[in-house]
Amino acid sequence: MAASAVLLRPPRRVLSVPRPLLFFLVLLGVTAALPASAAGEGARLYRQGILPGGDELRAERAGGATLRAAAAACVNCHRRSGLGTTEGQIIIPPVTGKYLFRSAAKNVRDLTLPHVAGYRTQRSPYDDATLARAIREGLDSDGRALNYLMPRFRIDDTAMAALIAYLRELTSAPVPGVSDDTLHFATIITPDADPLARRGMLDVLERFFADKNEFLRGGARTIQSNTRAITYRVTRRWQLHVWDLSGPPADWERQLRAKLQAEPVYAVISGLGGKTWEPVHRFCEASALPCLFPNVNLPVDAEQDFYPVYFSKGVLLEAELIAHDLQGRAAALRPARVIQVYRADDIGAAAARTLQENPALRGWKTELRAWSGGGAELNMVLRDLRPDD
């Protein structure tokens, strides 16, 4: 039985700029500010389907289907922002306080109200009682049946009060990084990032921002719909802030909090990292700040987190592919062991551990061997790589 050696290498770096950036942010549902009670009971019910006290939220959909816990959570249809979405010809309405508790007449000239494509308010404003009825019984503020897609929720008065309080302040605060004439973005660069890659990334971003700003012409224009006036021409210029970090990773989150306070931004785009990106990831999630498509080979594998978005898992994906390949060839190779060689104090160490712990290699003998990069040392690291007896 032969031993197999695996050398883990980082994939080629791609210098990125997210061209449909605003469209992507809208799909995420992060175009509006989060309420101060984002960690409260109402938010937990809305996002996770967990009632105050820890019980699962339950609801019935038309036809008798029962939804529970995360499957019943409001966020599945109305999104994290509460601004709703569309499914074919079906419009999932916004459920933020600005939409729920005001009449159509007040919406006509309110340009501060987020635009929701296709949505038209044709009902009386809700109050706490009629909103509770809508959630429990599927009847709108005028007593008309809501769309069959709207489940009927089992919620007691305590949970209902928490949910309505959350909806009242959802998206009620000003959006950070957005002024009357400017959208502010940042890109983050760690101190161990490659200098040439840094220059290349900034060249792409700066050119993109310059091209975007060249299209600005004239002042704001509006059109009148049957419910409100809509600003249809983009007049805000885009400004890029470069956040260069320094020192050890343990201090990066503090630096980023200070930078965000001094320069509030709408989102972080692109970015460049070296051996670690985890402090930046934690900062983005904790600050509810979208951080989109950084150029990193070792992203944080945390599917439950919402705000950081990556191109791929980088070397972690490479490790998964190697495990899948070895599993597929196991019958023919019948290896006695897998030896992984990786550079010490580099991203290959995390990839090697990921491969070693992959369930596809359960029952195999795997070894990790660190290598500093010298040719002579590599011969020593692989000195006993030979068929087993």
C-alpha positions in Angstrom: 0.0 0.0 0.0 1.5 3.3 -1.0 1.7 6.5 1.0 0.3 9.7 -0.7 1.8 13.2 -0.3 -0.3 16.3 -0.7 1.1 19.7 -1.3 -1.4 22.5 -0.6 -1.0 25.6 -2.7 -3.1 28.8 -2.6 -5.2 29.5 -5.7 -4.3 32.3 -8.1 -5.4 35.7 -6.7 -8.1 37.5 -8.5 -8.2 41.3 -8.2 -11.9 42.0 -7.9 -14.4 44.8 -8.1 -18.1 43.9 -7.7 -19.6 45.7 -10.7 -23.3 45.3 -9.8 -22.6 46.4 -6.2 -25.8 48.1 -5.3 -27.9 45.4 -6.9 -26.1 42.8 -4.8 -26.6 44.8 -1.6 -30.3 45.0 -2.4 -30.4 41.2 -2.9 -28.8 40.8 0.5 -31.5 43.0 2.0 -28.9 45.3 3.8 -29.8 48.6 2.2 -31.3 49.9 5.4 -29.9 50.4 8.9 -30.6 47.9 11.6 -32.4 48.7 14.8 -30.7 49.1 18.1 -32.6 46.1 19.4 -31.1 43.8 16.7 -30.0 41.3 19.4 -33.4 41.4 21.2 -36.3 39.0 21.4 -38.1 40.6 18.4 -35.1 40.2 16.2 -34.6 36.6 17.3 -38.2 35.8 16.5 -38.0 37.6 13.1 -34.7 36.1 12.0 -34.5 32.7 13.7 -38.1 31.7 14.5 -37.4 31.5 18.2 -40.0 32.8 20.6 -39.2 34.7 23.9 -38.4 31.9 26.3 -36.7 29.7 23.7 -39.7 27.8 22.2 -39.9 27.4 18.4 -42.1 29.6 16.3 -44.9 27.7 14.6 -47.2 28.7 11.7 -49.6 27.1 9.3 -49.6 27.8 5.6 -52.6 27.4 3.3 -53.1 23.7 2.5 -52.2 22.6 6.0 -48.4 22.7 5.9 -46.8 23.4 9.3 -43.7 25.6 9.5 -41.5 25.5 12.6 -38.4 27.4 13.9 -36.2 28.8 11.2 -38.5 27.6 8.4 -41.2 29.9 10.0 -39.0 32.9 10.5 -40.2 36.2 8.9 -36.8 36.8 7.3 -37.3 34.0 4.8 -39.8 36.1 2.8 -39.5 39.7 4.0 -35.6 39.6 4.2 -33.3 40.9 6.8 -34.1 44.5 6.0 -37.8 44.0 6.1 -38.2 45.5 2.6 -39.7 42.3 1.1 -39.0 41.0 -2.4 -40.7 39.5 -5.5 -41.3 35.9 -6.5 -42.5 35.8 -10.1 -45.7 37.8 -10.1 -46.0 37.7 -6.3 -44.9 40.8 -4.4 -43.7 40.1 -0.8 -44.5 43.4 0.8 -42.2 45.4 3.1 -42.9 45.1 6.8 -40.9 47.9 8.3 -42.6 50.5 10.5 -42.4 53.2 7.8 -44.6 51.1 5.5 -46.9 49.4 8.1 -48.0 52.4 10.2 -48.7 55.0 7.6 -51.4 55.5 4.9 -50.9 55.6 1.2 -51.6 59.4 1.2 -48.5 60.0 3.4 -46.4 57.9 1.1 -46.9 60.0 -2.0 -44.3 62.6 -1.2 -42.0 60.8 1.2 -38.7 60.5 -0.6 -37.1 59.1 2.6 -39.2 55.9 2.2 -37.1 53.1 0.6 -38.4 52.3 -2.8 -39.8 48.8 -3.2 -40.3 47.9 -6.9 -43.8 47.0 -7.8 -45.3 47.6 -4.3 -48.4 49.8 -4.0 -50.0 50.7 -0.7 -53.8 50.2 -1.1 -54.9 49.8 2.5 -55.4 51.7 5.7 -52.4 52.1 8.1 -51.9 49.3 10.6 -52.0 49.7 14.4 -50.8 47.2 16.9 -54.2 45.4 17.0 -54.7 45.0 13.2 -51.1 44.1 12.7 -51.4 41.3 15.3 -54.5 40.1 13.5 -52.7 40.1 10.2 -49.9 38.0 11.6 -52.2 35.5 13.4 -55.2 35.4 11.0 -53.9 36.6 7.6 -56.2 39.6 7.4 -54.9 43.1 6.4 -55.7 46.4 8.2 -59.0 46.6 6.3 -60.0 43.0 7.0 -59.2 41.6 3.6 -57.5 38.2 3.3 -53.7 38.4 2.6 -52.0 36.3 0.0 -52.1 32.6 0.6 -48.3 32.6 0.9 -48.6 34.5 4.2 -48.6 31.9 7.0 -50.8 32.1 10.1 -48.6 32.3 13.1 -49.1 31.0 16.6 -47.8 33.9 18.7 -48.9 34.9 22.2 -49.3 38.5 23.4 -45.7 38.8 24.8 -44.1 37.5 21.6 -46.3 39.7 19.5 -45.4 42.8 21.4 -41.7 42.0 20.9 -42.1 41.4 17.2 -44.2 44.6 16.6 -41.6 46.7 18.6 -38.9 45.3 16.4 -40.8 46.0 13.2 -41.5 49.6 14.3 -37.8 50.5 14.5 -36.6 48.2 11.7 -34.8 50.4 9.0 -35.9 53.5 11.0 -32.4 54.9 11.5 -30.4 56.7 8.9 -28.2 54.5 6.7 -24.5 54.9 7.6 -22.2 56.0 4.9 -25.0 57.6 2.8 -25.4 61.4 2.5 -27.5 63.5 0.2 -24.7 63.5 -2.4 -22.3 60.7 -1.6 -22.1 56.9 -1.1 -19.1 56.0 1.1 -17.3 52.7 0.7 -14.2 51.3 2.2 -11.7 48.6 1.2 -9.5 46.9 3.9 -5.9 45.9 3.5 -4.0 43.9 6.1 -0.3 44.7 6.8 0.9 41.4 5.4 -0.8 41.8 2.0 1.4 41.7 -1.0 2.4 45.3 -2.0 2.1 44.6 -5.8 -1.3 43.1 -5.3 -2.3 46.1 -3.2 -1.4 48.5 -6.0 -3.2 46.4 -8.6 -6.4 46.1 -6.5 -6.5 49.9 -5.8 -5.9 50.7 -9.5 -8.9 48.6 -10.4 -11.1 50.1 -7.7 -10.1 53.7 -8.2 -10.7 53.4 -12.0 -14.1 51.9 -11.3 -15.1 54.6 -8.9 -13.8 57.3 -11.3 -15.9 55.8 -14.2 -18.9 55.6 -12.0 -18.7 59.2 -11.0 -18.2 60.5 -14.6 -21.9 59.6 -15.3 -23.3 62.1 -12.8 -25.2 64.8 -14.5 -27.6 67.4 -13.2 -29.8 67.3 -10.1 -32.4 64.9 -8.7 -35.3 64.1 -10.9 -38.6 62.6 -9.8 -41.5 60.8 -11.3 -45.0 60.5 -9.8 -46.5 57.1 -9.3 -50.0 56.4 -8.0 -48.7 56.3 -4.5 -45.6 58.4 -4.2 -42.9 60.4 -5.9 -39.8 58.4 -6.8 -36.3 59.7 -7.4 -35.2 57.7 -10.4 -31.9 59.3 -11.4 -28.8 58.4 -9.4 -27.0 61.5 -8.3 -24.7 60.4 -5.5 -21.1 60.2 -6.2 -19.1 57.2 -4.9 -16.2 57.7 -2.6 -13.6 55.1 -1.7 -11.8 55.0 1.7 -8.7 52.9 2.0 -8.4 51.3 5.4 -4.8 50.2 5.8 -4.3 48.1 9.0 -1.0 47.9 11.0 0.5 45.8 13.7 -0.6 42.3 14.9 -4.0 40.8 14.1 -5.1 41.1 17.7 -5.3 44.9 17.3 -7.1 45.0 13.9 -10.7 45.0 15.2 -9.9 48.0 17.4 -8.4 49.8 14.5 -11.4 49.0 12.3 -13.9 50.2 14.9 -12.0 53.5 15.1 -12.0 53.9 11.3 -15.7 53.1 11.0 -16.5 55.7 13.7 -14.3 58.3 11.9 -15.5 57.4 8.4 -18.9 55.7 8.4 -19.3 53.6 5.2 -22.2 51.9 3.5 -20.2 48.7 2.8 -16.7 47.3 2.5 -15.8 46.1 -1.0 -12.9 44.0 -2.2 -10.0 44.2 0.2 -6.7 42.3 0.4 -5.4 39.9 3.1 -2.4 37.7 3.8 -2.2 34.9 6.4 -5.3 35.8 8.3 -8.6 37.6 7.7 -10.5 36.4 10.7 -10.3 39.7 12.7 -11.8 41.5 9.7 -14.5 39.0 9.4 -15.5 39.3 13.1 -15.5 43.1 12.8 -17.8 43.0 9.7 -20.3 40.6 11.4 -20.3 42.4 14.7 -20.7 45.9 13.1 -23.5 44.7 10.7 -21.3 46.0 7.8 -21.4 44.2 4.4 -17.9 43.1 3.5 -18.0 41.8 -0.1 -15.5 39.7 -2.0 -12.1 40.3 -0.4 -9.1 38.9 -2.1 -8.1 36.3 0.5 -7.0 32.7 0.2 -8.1 31.7 3.7 -11.6 33.1 4.3 -13.5 32.3 7.5 -15.8 29.3 7.0 -18.9 30.5 8.9 -22.0 29.8 6.9 -24.3 31.2 9.7 -22.7 34.7 9.4 -24.5 37.2 7.2 -22.4 40.2 6.4 -19.0 38.8 5.0 -19.3 37.4 1.5 -16.5 35.5 -0.3 -15.8 34.3 -3.8 -15.0 30.8 -2.5 -13.5 28.9 0.5 -10.0 29.3 -1.0 -7.5 26.7 0.3 -10.3 25.2 2.4 -12.1 24.4 -0.8 -8.9 23.0 -2.3 -8.6 20.7 0.7 -12.2 19.5 0.3 -11.6 18.7 -3.4 -8.5 16.8 -2.5 -10.4 14.7 0.1 -13.2 14.0 -2.5 -10.6 12.9 -5.1 -8.8 10.6 -2.6 -12.1 9.1 -1.5 -13.0 8.4 -5.1 -9.7 6.6 -5.7 -9.5 4.8 -2.4 -10.5 1.4 -3.7 -7.7 1.5 -6.3 -5.0 3.1 -4.2 -5.8 1.5 -0.8 -3.3 4.0 0.8 -1.9 3.2 4.2 -1.4 6.9 5.0 -1.6 10.5 3.6 1.2 12.8 4.3 0.5 16.5 4.0 3.4 18.9 3.6 2.7 22.6 4.2 4.6 25.8 4.9 5.0 26.5 8.5 3.2 29.6 9.8 1.2 30.0 6.6 -2.4 29.4 5.4 -1.5 25.9 4.3 -1.6 24.8 8.0 -5.3 25.5 8.2 -5.9 23.7 4.9 -3.9 20.7 6.1 -6.0 20.4 9.2 -9.2 20.7 7.2 -8.1 17.9 5.0 -7.0 15.7 7.9 -10.4 16.2 9.7 -12.5 15.6 6.5 -15.0 12.8 7.1 -14.0 11.4 3.6 -10.7 10.3 5.1 -12.1 8.8 8.3 -10.1 5.6 9.0 -7.1 6.7 7.1 -3.7 7.4 8.7 -2.9 11.1 8.0 0.3 13.0 9.0 1.1 16.7 9.0 4.6 17.8 8.2 5.6 21.5 8.4 8.1 22.8 5.9 9.9 26.2 6.1 10.5 26.4 2.3 14.1 25.2 1.9 14.9 22.6 -0.8 17.2 20.6 1.4 14.7 20.6 4.2 12.0 19.2 1.9 14.1 16.1 1.3 14.2 15.6 5.1 10.5 16.2 5.4 9.8 13.5 2.8 12.7 11.2 3.8 10.5 8.2 4.7 8.0 8.6 1.9 8.1 5.1 0.6 5.7 2.1 0.2 4.8 0.5 3.6 5.6 -3.1 4.2 
